[in-house]
Amino acid sequence: MTTTTAPLADAPPDPAPVPAALKRAARRRRSVPYLLLLAGVAWLLVFFVAPMVYQASTSVQTGSLDTGFKVTWHFATYWNALTEYWPHFVRSLVYSGIATVLCLAIGYPLAYTIAFRAGRWRNLLLILVIAPFFTSFLIRTLAWETILADQSPVVSFLNRVHLLDVTTWLGVTEGHRVMATPLAVVCGLTYNFLPFMILPLYTSLERVDGRLHEAAGDLYATPFTTFRKVTFPLSMPGVVAGTLLTFIPASGDYINAELLGSTNQKMIGNVIQSQFLRVLDYPTAAALSFILMAVILAIVTLYIRKAGTEELV
Amino acid sequence: MRPIRWLRKNLVVIAGVLALAYLILPNVVVLVFSFNKPKGRFNYTWDHFSTDAWQHPCGVADMCGSLTLSLKIAVYATIGATILGTLTAFALARYRFRGRAATNMLIFLPMAMPEVVMGASLGTLFLNMRIQFGFWTILIAHIMFCLSFVVTAVKARVMSMDPRLEQAAQDLYATPLQTFLRITLPLAAPGIAAGALLSFALSFDDYIITSFNAGNTVTFPMFVWGSAQRGTPVQVNVIGTAMFAIAVVLVLAGQLAGSRRKAKA
């Protein structure tokens, strides 16, 4: 689409238009996209980009709330933040990485079912995937506290079949409880971001032509081969979008670690939040979130380049 | 060997249903525990059935006030983000201009940024500008993070529209305004509606960014967060269940209206 689709009525009514008027009309037409953009882009520049830049400067400031903060190019803040909180960074990336893989493993069959096997139940299933969104995610995360409580049916069952002994041996639970363990936090993260995985997967699976499956079958491909060679490659854009939409928010999340974990499961989000809102150490909070942002952007860029999808941007 | 073959054929569906159960389970718990009458302050273990909370949904101090505030912010944020986002989306979908790629990047970045980072950085800015935290700072933040989602939804819709329909309208002597109001806008409406709906849901539910920009103002998610430390009242489950039910009914009604319109056409 080009600018030539601009309304004809913009042209002057004069049958022999003077070049000056034409030029003015052309200039006006060229300024149209900028006028449309103005408010939205200004909003993002002032309230998204400027804070990021400002935060970069805050991270090299020193001072206190009483005496005020000054830019002193105090890069040691970064060094101190990293040496003190690197376990939280690693934990965040590991937890959100595992949660992303689990989301893909759990979400793919559901997206596949909705796209190919649901028939007239398709819309109902889609609504059921989206509807939990409308109950505040904090309330739903609190519900997990009930589900995973020590005496709950789920945990009693897991104890009876000795599954918790296995997970304890693996080091993701402790004793006979699930609450306040890595398992609970990863379970909460997986749950919270699962719809963000399912919806893009569904969108790309829905576009896959069902006749391709038949063709693969006609060529003696087993159902599994059909999936591996036809369906899965065609759903790659959904896989890439879904994993990004899951991994990015999960890595910065602190709600699940706070509500379902103990002090041993704190993620980097918890640290940033408490540095900002409780300790009031703004330079450290700024440095930590700057590092987090850089790490995420690096991972996302590498991943997109590797997966080769630029449809996102 | 029959059952095994059946199992193999339907393995995907079984896994899908289990995944759906995982998604719905917390909502079922929220529903069930909205009828609980807990013994202590914590509504985690079942005691006995009661409809008290449903009869007095506002029986908890400050809860309904925070709910009204959240609804108000969500409505304003939706209106703001939808207007700004729709204009931006039209510019990006309809025109080629210098800076288009940069603008696309600018729209994409907020969606690729952890909320903690956005919340903390905006909070730092407000703090240093000595801007009073409260209603307006929350609203500004919400419009900021909803904007990109509106742009993405509307842009996708406008890009898939047939430009010949608008050309046809102009050929039939429609003025630019008429063309826009009677052809372009109705065609783009589903995208705009999707963006607005998403904005409302995102704004209403946001906790992380809000917590950095709210000061002493308490929105509904912040109320829930605060109450989680000292025992969540049963009424929170009532609100959660009611929101779930309203959303499902609205979506079903929308679908019904849509299919009826399609049947008529």
Interface residues (C-beta under 8 A of the other chain):
Chain A: M1 T2 T3 T5 P7 L8 A9 D10 R30 V32 P33 Y34 L36 L37 A39 G40 V41 W43 L44 L45 F47 F48 V49 A50 P51 M52 Y54 Q55 T58 F69 I106 G107 P109 L110 A111 Y112 T113 I114 R117 N123 L125 I127 L128 V129 I130 A131 P132 F133 F134 T135 S136 F137 L138 I139 R140 T141 L142 A143 W144 E145 T146 I147 A149 Q151 Y191 L194 P195 I198 L244 I248 P249 S251 G252 D253 Y254 I255 L259 I268 G269 I272 Q273 F276 L277 Y282 A285 A286 S289 F290 L292 M293 I296 L297 V300 L312 V313
Chain B: V12 V13 A15 G16 V17 A19 L20 Y22 L23 I24 L25 P26 N27 V29 V30 F33 N43 Y44 T45 I83 L84 G85 L87 T88 F90 A91 L92 A93 R94 Y95 R96 F97 R100 T103 N104 M105 L106 I107 F108 L109 P110 A112 M113 P114 E115 V116 V117 M118 A120 S121 L122 G123 T124 L125 L127 N128 I140 A141 I143 M144 L147 S148 V151 M159 P163 E166 Q167 Q170 T175 P176 T179 A201 F204 D205 Y207 I208 S211 F212 F220 P221 V224 W225 A228 T232 V236 N237 I239 G240 T241 M243 F244 I246 A247 V248 V251 L252 Q255
